[in-house]
Every structure is written in C-alpha cells, then in structure tokens.
Amino acid sequence: MSVIVPESALDVLHERFGLDEFRPGQGAVVAALLSGRSALAVFPTGGGKSLCYQLPALMLDGLSLVVSPLIALMKDQVDRMTALGIPAARLDSTMDAGEQSAVLAEMRAGRVKLLYVAPERLANRKFLEALGGIELAMMAIDEAHCISEWGHNFRPDYLRLERLAKSLCAGPVLALTATATPQVCADIRRSFGIADGDHVQTAFRRPNLEYRITPCTPVERRERLLERLAGLDGAAIVYVTQQLTAEGIAGFLKRNGIDAKAYHAGLRDDYRAEVQEAFMAGEVQVVVATIAFGMGIDKSDIRAVFHFNLPKSLENYVQETGRAGRDGQAARCEMFACADDLTVLENFIYGDTPTPQALRHLVDHLLRLGDEFDVSRWHLSGVNDIRPAVVETVLAYLELDGVLEPLGSFFGAFRFYFVRSLESALAGYDPGRQEFLKRLFATGREWRGTLTVDTEGAAGELGVPGAEVVAAMLELKAAGDVNLRPYGVRDRYRVVVRPDDIGAVVSRMQAMFQQREQRDVQRLHEVVGLAEGGGCIVRRLMAYLGELDGEDCGDCSRCRAVQVGEGPLPGGVGREITADEVEIMHTVAAEKHASLRSPRQLARFLCGISSPAAMRARLGSHDAFAALEEVAFQDVLALTESLGGI
C-alpha cells in the first residue's frame, strides 16, 4: 500500500530537523498520526522511532504526551529538542518540587509541545488533574511491549495506559518498540485500537552487524572473550547474568590490559553514573554489565556486543545486540553459548514466583489498612517476602479490578545536612517559624552528620499535615540552607470495593504468576534452541519477530560456516545433591530463621536467589547462602518440601 505523506510534513522534516527524507517506515507512521489514526511502530534499535512522534507533535494542536520508562532517554531527548528550538520538557523523579511546578506552569500556559513522563506519573492524581482542560494532541508510548503480559519485559505500570489514553481523550496513540513478537504486537494493537494497516514494522536485519554464536565451556569463554577484545578497535559491551560475574570479568580483563569497568544494580548510583558517562565519552573501552546497562544508551560507535552468558530471551538478545554499530559501521554481536548458564537463569525465574501464602498475606494486609491508606512498596516487599516488581503487579491488578484507586505518591522521609550553621539557617525567619523548624528538626534521627525526618511521623508529632512538613523542607533547600535528599516513596490508595472472596482474587493472581513463570522458562529455552539449532542466525531471529519471508544474511557464523553443525551446547550436565549439601540444608532449617520458614524461601536461599526478607535479615552473608546455586531450583525445592515442618 502506497503512503502519501503530506507535503507540509516534508517541509517540517527539512526545516526543523534538517533532513531531506524519511527513513523506512517513518513516513507511514507520521501519515497515520496526522490523519488522526493510532499506530504501532516496530523499528530496530536506531531505526528512528523518536522522529515518528516529534514531527507530528509540532504539526498538531495541543500537547503531546510521551511515556517512557527511561529517565536518561528523557533527558537526552529533551536536550536534543531544545537544541532544535522545539519546546519540550520532562517530569521525572530527579526533579524537585520547584522544578516540577515550573514545568507544569509552562504546560498550562501552552508553551510546551512535547512532555516526557514516566508511566508511574500517570498514577499521580495531581498530575492528571493538571492535565485537565489541556488539549492533548497525541500520546506516544515508548517500550510499548511492556504492556503485554506475553512480552519479555512486562511492567505493571503500563497496564493503566490503555484506560488512561481513553479517559484523557489523548487523540491518536503511537506505540513504539524495537522488539515484539506477533503475539505481543496483537496485544498492543488490541489495547489501543490500532488497525492492522497502521502496524508499521521495518526489517530487523542490519547488514553492518555480524552475528556469531560460539559454543564453549565455562573455562574456554574467558579466553575467547579476551582474544576478541584484544583485537578490537573501539568500544564494547559485555553482558553477563550476575553482579559477581560482572565484577570478576571486569577484573580479569583489567589484569590482562583491557580498559574495562563493571556496571550493575548493586553499585552506588553515583558510581554507575560515572561509569556510564566515561563509557559514553570514550574514556572507558569496555563495560561488563548486567541487563541494568544499556537502556537509553545512544552511543553510535559501539563496535561489539558480547553475551558472556546466555541472554534471558530472544527479545533481550535482539535489543541488546541492537546497541552495536548504530553509526552504520561494521560491528560484531557474539554469544558464548554454554549450557551451564541454564541452571542459574532458570533458578532466577522460579525464585521470582511468590507462594500462595505470601500473596494471600499481602492482599489481606492491604485491605485491612482502612478505606484510605499509604504504603511503602519496599516495606510491603520485605514484610511479605515478595519481590518489589511482584508487589507492583499485585497493586496494579487490584487497581484494574476496581478494588483500589491510586491517589498519588509522596516521599516518606528526607535526609539532609545543614550547609551553614543552624543559627544562620534560622536567622531569616520570624520567631514563630523558628520555633516550628526547631521542633521539626527535633523529630529527626542523626546519622553520620545527617538528619533524617520521617514525613508522617513529624506531622503527627507537630500536629500538622504531612504536606506542611514537605513544604518546610523544600523551603529550606530553596533558600540554600540544607542539602536535601528525599527517599522512601509511599503510595496512597483508596479502597473502592472490598472483594467478597479474597481467596478467589489470590487464586487468579497465583495462576497468572505461574503462567508467567512457564512463559519465561519457555523464552529461555528458545535462546537455547537458537544456539543449538542450525540455519542462518539472522533469519531465525527475523522469523521469531514475525518476518517469515526473510533470507539468509550471508554474514553470520553459520552462513560463513564458522560454526559448523548443530547439537547440544557444552556443559549443562545436571548433578545430584550431595550428602554434605543435604546436611547443610538440615542445618539451616534447624536454625529456624523467620525469613526461611517455607520450603520455597529455603530453596531460594540455598540456590543463591536473594529475597527481600532474607536480605533484610542480613542472611546474604550466611555461609550457606548459594551453597546449591549449581543445582536446579526445582530439585532443591523438592528436597526442602520433603523436610516438612521447617
């Protein structure tokens, strides 16, 4: 079907973006949006998705809302738009109240054409009220595959977007993703009423990327990685599964003359930011990272992406390898495939599934907090021994089922220190205000030269609303009297309907989590199928993403016969649990740790899967933690269940 792009759109493309023509697929998406139709754009990484909403936003009347989970990407996009003279802004958790108020004022005055927000912002009632009366031209949703429970990166905050797009009368919706299977695409189209003809998908294949799969043993892959990096001229990312592996491989490479840094979620925020900035600036050649690294990274000259461990899914593999060679120059994407990785990856999947008892306890707890309440997701995670992402999913489902209504969020505490003396800080206030601030400080807890004030606790002691405590803290910061760090986000909810049968609600959720567990295991084995099977790697990936008429690439390791034949990957020979390990299991069970009461909790601990309750009990340093990490979780679970009466 031929696409007719309005001449005016081509004029804007040239005048505002300095481009003479659209990339493949962009014109069709722009034409649909300008005609008032919603669209789905499935373009590979670096395929030009952002222009598909930026250009229409300039041509349509009203504000265009861009939903993105990536703060780094928001900042980057707003900076680029501002440099082009396009009025864009963002609202994110790194901004203080004053900065956010200024953006909202500009928005209400009609001086913002593009506003970037995170999906959780759309659960904030105050923000939704601020949108009231503002004409919305369109809504763009980045990483749209997160809306689908069949997707590889499901996020509960995305579940409310379908309903909000309708309630806000947001105009056409543009769903954007780089990786989506046909089933996920169908979910996205159904959610936003996108016609099949407005699903625009460009070819996954990028001819400058050379895909290789190298079967090898755990011992071999270190040397293979070192060999590849020693001969590499340019930057590289090495993806690993575990934080300890990231540290170990980065150290190994440094000892062998490769400029490498580790990057993972266990490092301090400021250190991670330093590593990322150094990599972007070309000051660090290699980053060895878990999947915490890479989202929103726009570095064009990455010459190689190596998967030291198996990726979690083919979608992850496509997304991560897509970060190579964005400048169009040749780049390598190589997977060192070893079956030994399967146990750890499967164990993490099984370890995420909550027990029915924990789910029941969580839902019961929420519905006993009163008609209106606020909670800390971190606290709920620890008390119920359910991972934060699962807690978020439970809250989202209770919201979608009409049980809970979100009322927004606030910071539960502030940690600060005085920039100048207390006397100097108070000197500018009248006696009454000075007395109030002194009483406020008296509610705080001192720690290493800082003072921590609990918002609700201080409000209770002072007999004022929590909002007044927050306002006082922000006032002090604005005056330059304190350096302030808010933390401990709390979410407010109202109970709309109390379920007649909580057991039925919990059973539905438990079935959903078990189905997700099965799907994630299936995805992992699809990666193994790619590594063990024959045929062109690129063609098989294209087929997985729905491009059934793809041709052999001619460049991958199989097309070039670098990898010959097919068959089981090296390693992966399952082993029995030894008598000594059974004794360890009995010893830990006999210690009667409250956080290891159930068989599943004990099995997680022994397999090295951290859980909220065990970590809060500081059991991560226990000698038996991860004692059975090389044993399949299901085997360990069967044995812990046989102990009985833990």
N, C-alpha and C positions, 0 to 999 in steps of 0.2 A: 504494500500500500504506500503510495507516494505521500509525502508530508509537505504541506505548504506552510512555511514559516512566514509570518507577517514581515513585510519589508521594514516596518518600524523596529522589530526585534533585531534585525540585522544591523540597523543603524545604531542601536544601543550597544550591541556587541562590539562594534568598531569604535564608537565614540567613548564609551565608558570603560570598556575592558581591553581596548587596544588589539582586538582580534578580528581577523578577516572572515573566518568561517567557523562553524560549529564542529566539534568533534563528533564521531559516530554516536548516534542516539540522542545527543543533546537537543537537536532541533525538534525531534518528535515530542520530547518531554515538554519543552518550552511551549510548543504549539498547543498541546493539550491544556496546560495550565492557563494560558492566555485565553483559551476558549471556555474556561470555567470547569474543566473536567479534571478529576483526580487522576494521578498517575503513579506507577511504580517504576523506578529506575534501578536496574540491577547492572551496575558497571563495575569492572575490576578496579582494584586499588589504583589510584592515579588516573582514573578514566574521566575525571571532570564532573563529578556529581554536584559539587557545590554551585557551579555556574547555573545549573538547572533551576535553582530557586532564587539565586541572587539577581539574575537578569529579570525574571518576571516580577520580582518584588519592586524593582524600580518602575515598572510599567503599570502595575495595578494600584488602584486607590486603596489606601489604608495600610495597616501594619502587617508585616509578615512575621509569623512566629516560627522560629527554628528550634526544634527539640533535639538536643544532643547530650549524650552521657559523658562527654569528654571535655573537661574544663580547659585542658591545653589546646584542644582544637578550637573551642570558642574564642579564646584569647587570640589565637593566630588568625582566625577568620575576621574577627572584629578589627584587628590591626590592619589587615590587608584591605578591608572595605574602607576604612578610614583613610588609608593612603590613596585610595582611588577617589576620594571625595564622596563616598556613599555613606549616608547616615546610619550607622549600625551601632548596636550596644549589646551588652550581655548582663545577665543577673546570675551570679553563682555564689557558692558558699565562701569564697575567698574575699568577698567584698563586705565591708562593714555597713551598718545601717544607714549612715550618711550617704555613702556611695550608691547604695541601692535606691534610696529616696530620690537622689538626683536623677537616676536613670528613669524612674517612674514618672517624675515630673516632666522630663523631656518626652517621654512616651505620650503622656496625656496632652502635651502641647502639640503633638503631631510632628515632632522633629526627629523621630526615629522610624526608619523604613524596615529595618531588619532587627529583630530582638532575639538573641540566643538564650535559651534557658535549658536547664536540666529537666528530665522527666519528673523528678520528685517535686519540682517547683509547682507543677500543676496539681499537687495535692494541697497547696497552701491557699486557704480560703481568702486571705487578704490579697494575695496576688490575683486570684480570679476575680475578686471584687474590683481591683484596679483595672482589669481588662473590660469591665462593664462599661458600655457606652462607647467603646473604641471600635472603630470599623476594622475588622480583620480581613486582610486580602487573601491570605492563604496560610496553611500550616505545612511546614516541611519537617519530616521525621527521619533523622539520621539513624543508622544502625537499626533499621526497621525490622530486621529479622528477630530482634529481641522481643517482639510482641507475640511470637509464636511459641507455644509450648513444645512444638516439634523442632524448634530451632536449636542450634548448638549453644546459644548464649542467652537463653530466656531470662528476662528481667521483669520482676513483678510490677515495677513502677510503670512499665509500658502498657499494662493491662487496661489502665484507665483512659488511655489516649483515644481509643475508639469512641467512647461515650463523650469525652470532653470535646472532641472535634465537632460532634453534633450539637452539644449544648452551647458551645461558644459561637455557633454559626460561622465557623472558621473559613468558609469558602472551600476551594479545592484543596485536597491534601496530596502532598508529594511524599511518597515513601521511598527511602533511599537505602541501598545496601550493596555490599560488594560480594557477599556470599549468601546464597539462599537456594535451597533445593526446590524442585517443583512443588512439593507439598507445603513448604514454608511460604512460597510465593502465593499459592492459593489461599492460605490463611490471611496473608496481608491484603490481598485483593478483596476478600470477603469482608474483612474488618472495616475497610474504608470505602467500599462500594466502587472499586476500580474495575472498569471494563477490561476484558481480555485484550482488546485492541490498544489499550493505553498502558499495557505492561511492556516496557521497553527494556530489552536485555541485549547487551553487546557481548561479543565473543570474549570468553575467558582468556583465550590464548594471547600471550605477549611474546612475540618471536625473539625478543632480546634475552629472555630468561631460559637458561639451560637447566632442566630438571634432572637430578640424579638420585637414585635410591641405591645405597651401598650396604648390603647385608654384612654385618660384622659382629664379633663378640664384644663384650664389655671391655676387654683388655685392648683389643685392636682399635677401638674407635678414638681413644685419646690420641694415639699416634697418627691416625688418619687425619684427625682434626688439625693437629699441629702441622702436619705436612701441607695441608691445604692452605692454612693461614700463612705459613712461612713464604709461600709463593704468591700471596695475594697483594695486589697493589690497590689499596682502598679500604673502605670501612666494611665491617661485617657485624651481623648479629648472630649469636649462638643461642638457640633456645633449648632449655633444659626443663625438667619436671619439678625438681625440688630445690629449695633455697640452699641447702647444704651442697648440692651438686654445683649450683652457680658459683658459690664461694670456692669450692675445690677446683673447678675447671679454670676459673679466672686466675687462681694462684698458680696452677700448673702452667698456664700459658705465659704468665709473667716470668716465672722461673726459667722459661725457655725463650725469653727475648721478645715475646709478643706483648704489645701495649694493650692490656685488657682490664676491664673493671666488671665487677658483679653488680647485678641490679635485680632486686626482688622486694616483695612487700614487707619483709622483716627488717629492712633497713630504715633508718630515720628519714623522714620526709625531706629534710633539707639536703641530706647526702644523696638521696635518689635524684633530687632536682639538679644537684651539681654534676652527677654522672651523665644525666640526660643532656644538660647544656654543653658539657665538654664533648660528648659524642656528636651533637649537632654542629658544634663549632670545629670539628675535625681534630680536637686535642686528644681524643681517645680513639684508637682504631677499632677496638672490638669490645662489644658489650655482651657479657654472658648473662642471660636473663631468663626468668620465668615468664609466663604469659602476661605478667604485670607490666611488661615493657612493650611499647610499640604502638598502642592505640593513640591515634592522633599525631604520630611521628610523621613529619613531612620532610624527610631528608632524601634528596633526589639521587645522591651518589653512593648508595649502599651497593657494594659490588658482590656481596654474597650473604645468603641466609642459610645457616646450618641448623638442622634439627639433631642435636646430640642424642636426645631421647625421642621416642615416638610422640607425635602430636596427639591430642585428645580426640580429634575428629578430623575428617577431611575438610570440613569448613574452616577449622582453625588452621589447618595446613595451607589452604588456599589464601586465607587472609594474611598469615604470617609471611609466606613466601612472596606475597604481593608487595611487600615493602622493599624488595630488591629492585634495582635498576629502573627507578622511576624517571631517570633522565633519558631513558631510551637506549642507553649504552648496555653492552653485554654484562650479564650478571649470572651467578650460579646459585641454584637452590638445591641443597643436598641433604638427604636424610640418611643418618647412620642407623640402620634398622636392626634392632636386636630384640628378640622375644623376651629377654629378661625384664624389659620395661613394663610388660603387661601386668605383672602382679601388683606393682606399685600403683599404676594407673587405675586398675580395677578396684583396688582397695580404697582409693580415694572416692570412687563412685559409690561403692557400697557404704562407706563410712558416712556419707552425707545424709543418708535416709534416716529420718527420725523414727523412734519407736512409737507405737500407738499410745503408750502410756504418757510419753513426753508431749505428744500432740494434744491429748485429752487435758493434761495438766495446763498447757499453755492456753487453750481455748477457755477452760474453766476459769483460769486466773483472770483473763481479760474481761470476762462477763461478770466477774464479782467486784470490779473496781468502781461500780456506780454508773449512773446514767451518762456522766461526762467524766473523762479521766485523761491523764497524760502518762506516758510510759517511755522508758528508755529501751530501745531495741537491744542495746548492748546488755542491759540488765536482764531483759527477758531471755536473751540467748544464754546467759550464764545460769540463771535460775532453773531453766528448763532443759539445759544441756542440748540446745538446738542451735545449729549454726545461724549466724545473722541473716544470711540470704534466705534460709528456710523460714525464719521468723517474718521477714518481709513478705514472703509469698503467702503465708497464713493471713497476715493482716490485709494484704491485697484481696485475697479471696473472700474474706469476711466483708470487706467493703463492697465488692462486686455482687455478693449475695444479698446486699441490703441490710446486713447486720450492723455494720459500723459506718459512720460518716466521718471522714477526716476533717479536722478543724485547723490544721496547720501545725507548725513546729516552732520550737524556740530552743535557745541554748540553756541547758540546765545549770551551768556554772561558768565562772570566769576566773582565770588565773592571771594575776598581774603583779607588777612591781612598780614602785614609785620612781619616776625619772628624776624627781627632786625630792627634797625632804617633805615629810607630812605637813609640817608647819607652813612651808612655802606653797604647797598644793592647796591648802585650805584658806590661805590668806585672802584670796579674791572673793570669798563667799561671805554672806551675812551670817550672824551668829546662829540663827535657826538652822540654816543649811549646813553650817559647820558641824553642829551637834548631830544632825541626821547622818552626815557622812561618817562621823566618828563611830556612831552606833552601827552603821553598815559595816565598817572595817572590823569592828569588834566581833562580828558574826563569822569572820573568815578564819581559815586554818593556815598557819605559817608552815612553809616547807622550803628550805634552801633559799631563803631570801625572797620568796614569792608568797603571795597571799591568795588563797582560793576562797571565793564566795559562792555558796550554793544559792541559786536564784530563789527557789521556792522556800528554802529554809530561812533565808534572810528576810524574805517577805513576811513569813509567819511571825518571826521574832519582832519585826518592826511594825507589824500591823498595817502593811501597805500592799497594793497589788504587785505581783511579780514584774509587771511592765515598768513600774516605777524604779525598781532595783536596776533593771536593764538600762533604763534611760540615764540613771545616775552614773553607771559605769561608762556608758558611751560618752556622756558629757565630760567626764574626767579625761578620757582618751582624746576627745576633740580639742581639749584645752592643752594637751601636751603634758599632762601631769603624770600619766601612767602609760606603760606599755601593756596592752591587753591581749589576752588570748582566750576567746570563748571556746568552750568544748562541752561535751555531754549533751548532744541533741536529744530533745524529748518531743514526742509526737502526741498531739491532742486528738481525741476521738469522742464522738457521741454515739451511744447505743441507740440504734433506730428501732430494731426489732430483736427480741430475745428468742432464739430458736426453741421450738417445743422439744426437739430431740437433738441434744448436743452430740450424742453418740453417732447419729446419722451424719452430722456435719463432719465429725472427726474421721469417720469411715471413708467418706468421699475424698477427703484430703489425703488420707493414708494411701488410698488406691492411686491417687494422682502421683504421689511421690514415688510409689513403687513402679508405676509405668514409666516415670522419668528415669528411674534407675535402669530399667531394662533398655530404654532408648539410648542412654549414654553408653552402656556396655556394647550395644549394637554398633554405635558410631565408632567406638574404639576398634572393634573387630573389622570394620570397613577399612580402617587405616592398615591393619594387618593384611587384609585382602589385597589392597593396592601394593603393599610391599612384597607379598609372596607371589602375586599373580604375574602373568605375562602381559605383553602388549604395551603400546605407547602410553607412557605415564600421563602426558597431557591429554590425550584422547579420552582416557578413563576418567580423569578429573572433569573434563567437559561433559561427559555423559552423566556423571553424578550430579552436575549442576543443571541438567536438562538439555544440554546441547548434543542431541543424538546424532547429528549429521557431521560431527567433527572428523577431521582427517588426522592421520599420524603426523606428529610435529617434525620428525626427521632429525631432531636435535637432542632428545633426551637420552639417558644412558641405555635404554632398551633399543631405541631406534638406531643408536650408534653401536649397538652390541657391546657396550662397555660392561653392562650387566647381562650376563647370559643365563638363559633358563629361568626356571621358577621352582618354588618349593618352600618348605618350612624355613623360617628365619633361624639363625644360630641362637643358641641359648634357650631359655624358657623351659628347661626341664624341671617340672614340679618336684618338690621334695617333701618328705614326710616330716611331721613334727617330732622332734627327738624327745627322749625321756627327760633330758635336762630341761627342755623347754616346757614340758608338761609340769615339771616341778616348779619352774618359775611362775607359771600360771596359777598353781595352787598357792604359792607363797603370797602373790599379790592379792588373790581373792581372800586369803586369810587375814590380810591387813585391814579389811573392811573399810576401804575408802568410800566416802559418801558419793563421790563422783564416778565411782566404778561399780555401782550396785547391780546394774543389769548386765546380762551376757553381752549385749551389743556394745555397751560402754567399755567393758573389759577387753573385748576383741579389738575395738578401735585403738585403745591404749597400747596393746601388745603389738599391733601392726604399725604403730608409729603415726597414727592419724590423730592429730590434736583435736580435742573437743573443748567447747567453752568451759564446762565445769572442771575438767581435768587441768586446764591451763590456769584457771583461777585458783585451783588448789596447789599450783606450782608442781604438778606431777611430771612436767616435761623434762625435769632433770632427774627423775627417778631412774635407777639403774635398769629397770625392766622395760622402760619406755622404748618402743620399737624393737624389742627383743625378737619379734617374729615378723619383721617387716618384709622378709623374703618369702613368707608363706601366704598362700591365698586367703583372703579375708573370710570367705565362706567356710574354709576348713577350720580356721581359728574360731569362728563364731559357733560352728557345730560343737567344738570341744568345750567352749565356755558354757554353752547351753547344757551340756551333759553334766557340768559340775553341780548345778542345782543349788538353790538357797544361798546365792552369793551375798 
